[in-house]
Amino acid sequence: MRSFQSHSLSFKRVFLSLLIGGGVLIPSAYAAKKGSVQVLETSNTRSVDLRRSELKLNNGYDNNSLQINLNPAVRYQEMDGFGAAVTGSSCFNLMKMSKSNRMKFLKETFDPHKGLGYSYIRIAIGCSDFSMSEYTCCDTKGIENFALQSEELDYIIPILKEILKINPDIKILGSPWTPPRWMKVNNLGEKQPFDSWTSGHLNPDYYEDYGTYFVKWINAFEKEGIKITAVTPQNEPLNRKNSASLFMGWDEQRDFVKKGLGPKLREAGLNTKIYVFDHNYNYDKMEDQQSYPLKIYQDSEADQYITGAAYHDYGGNRLELNKIHNARPDRELLFTETSIGTWNRGQDLGVRLIGDMENVGLGTVNNWCKGVIVWNLMLDSDRGPWRELGCKTCYGAVDIDRADFKTITRNSHYYIIGHLSAFVKPGAVRIDGNNQSAEGIIYAAFENTDGTYALVLLNKNEKDTKVTVTVDNNSFVHTVLAQSVVSYKWRK
């Protein structure tokens, strides 16, 4: 397997960095004590950076503040978790760190008790556009030739094992960017071989073999002690241009699910969930692909195998989530990818923290998503390692300095996931509340399985805003800093 290529451009850091082992450490999440409210705050200026504090429950009532009244009797979706993609590039960078620094970062990120408690991971089935090379786990024709490759064995699996020691309950979603090239054809009419990593269609003659490929991949990881929670049949099935890609229209995905993937998973006795689609809200503006998941659900043979649908936000509006939920409320929704980069001022926390929390963190949850996963957990200070035809302009949730593989810059995606995962635990149920988008305040509220409440709130205003939060005849008052995100957790 050839080594990474890395971009040589450097960029100016526009905000503070974290020096692992010598600087500001992420505060621990901790259990809510009765009579107190635990608080976690971050401002877009980083004047407050994951600051932990404590309020007294029933510390007063302010009629002149914004009133937030929660109603736990009105309940919405159960949450699965929040996290980031652990790509080949992310693992390469993590492995370049000293073991002690890497473990410190992973504990701060994934520890459900003393850290931020990230609880969901996305990984590629084979290569992605942030892998060491283009490859699948069966590049020699014949499904009997399936085998994990260097990227899994030397990078992905070792990092996942370290994470699982920290958080054994982590959920993992697998997504392929491409099937083996020998399974590809130019189109379903001519069915001519299509020996390319980019684009092409899955040959229907190989639906069963490709379903077996998924089973072998899941079993290979489980033999390493790594349980795969869910899969999607194809990453970005309407994107032909990615460095590794496959076009899979809704009718093709329907047929693969009902003739290959679903039956093979069931035959193997696997309860791995299947989330269809895994692409943009606007279906890349393709008229015949609109409402992609709903069209698949209409086929009862395919529908029996499907848990729900997954979405990205590179096009369209998050209200599409609400539309899909309303049409099939018995099917789940996941948000599985978004990226920051040079195109959206991804390293400018002053710009990105507020928008990303509104649109990605809270906007997806308040439109029925059970989980929220951002793209690369960690890239380096040259936005890599990346491959030709891959993204050269992406930032990670955190970026690590290539000069020392020690100094870390936390970007907006790290904060928005952390503010959710720290206090909103898997199994929590989203609950109702008033004034969810009043006076520049946006929030989502939850009841955890241990009986605690959690509230994640965004203040878009350019001034501090006082809020009074009330539930179960208990209340607390807090002044939320301007342009900030704050998470609360308290016991009944």
Stockholm file with secondary structure:
# STOCKHOLM 1.0

chainA/1-492         MRSFQSHSLSFKRVFLSLLIGGGVLIPSAYAAKKGSVQVLETSNTRSVDLRRSELKLNNGYDNNSLQINLNPAVRYQEMDGFGAAVTGSSCFNLMKMSKSNRMKFLKETFDPHKGLGYSYIRIAIGCSDFSMSEYTCCDTKGIENFALQSEELDYIIPILKEILKINPDIKILGSPWTPPRWMKVNNLGEKQPFDSWTSGHLNPDYYEDYGTYFVKWINAFEKEGIKITAVTPQNEPLNRKNSASLFMGWDEQRDFVKKGLGPKLREAGLNTKIYVFDHNYNYDKMEDQQSYPLKIYQDSEADQYITGAAYHDYGGNRLELNKIHNARPDRELLFTETSIGTWNRGQDLGVRLIGDMENVGLGTVNNWCKGVIVWNLMLDSDRGPWRELGCKTCYGAVDIDRADFKTITRNSHYYIIGHLSAFVKPGAVRIDGNNQSAEGIIYAAFENTDGTYALVLLNKNEKDTKVTVTVDNNSFVHTVLAQSVVSYKWRK
#=GR chainA/1-492 SS CCCCBCCCCCCCCCSCCEETTTSCCCCCCCCCCTTEEEEEEEETTSSSCSEEEEEETTCCCCTTSEEEEEEEEEEEEECCEEEEECCHHHHHHHHHSCHHHHHHHHHHHHCTTTSCCCCEEEEEESCCTTSSSSCCSCCSSSGGGCCCCHIIIIIIHHHHHHHHHHCTTCEEEEEESCCCGGGEESCTTTCCBCCCSSSCEECGGGHHHHHHHHHHHHHHHHHTTCCCCEECSCSSTTCCCSSSCCCCCHHHHHHHIIIIIHHHHHHTTCCCEEEEEEEETTGGGCGGGTTHHHHHHTSHHHHTTCCEEEEECSSSCTHHHHHHHHHCTTSEEEEEECCEEGGGTTTCHHHHHHHHIIIIIIHHHTTTEEEEEEEESEEETTSCSBCTTSCSSEECSEEECTTTSCEEEECHHHHHHHHHHTTCCTTCEEEEESCTEETTEEEEEEECTTSEEEEEEEECSSSCEEEEEEETTEEEEEEECTTEEEEEEEEC
#=GC SS_cons         CCCCBCCCCCCCCCSCCEETTTSCCCCCCCCCCTTEEEEEEEETTSSSCSEEEEEETTCCCCTTSEEEEEEEEEEEEECCEEEEECCHHHHHHHHHSCHHHHHHHHHHHHCTTTSCCCCEEEEEESCCTTSSSSCCSCCSSSGGGCCCCHIIIIIIHHHHHHHHHHCTTCEEEEEESCCCGGGEESCTTTCCBCCCSSSCEECGGGHHHHHHHHHHHHHHHHHTTCCCCEECSCSSTTCCCSSSCCCCCHHHHHHHIIIIIHHHHHHTTCCCEEEEEEEETTGGGCGGGTTHHHHHHTSHHHHTTCCEEEEECSSSCTHHHHHHHHHCTTSEEEEEECCEEGGGTTTCHHHHHHHHIIIIIIHHHTTTEEEEEEEESEEETTSCSBCTTSCSSEECSEEECTTTSCEEEECHHHHHHHHHHTTCCTTCEEEEESCTEETTEEEEEEECTTSEEEEEEEECSSSCEEEEEEETTEEEEEEECTTEEEEEEEEC
//
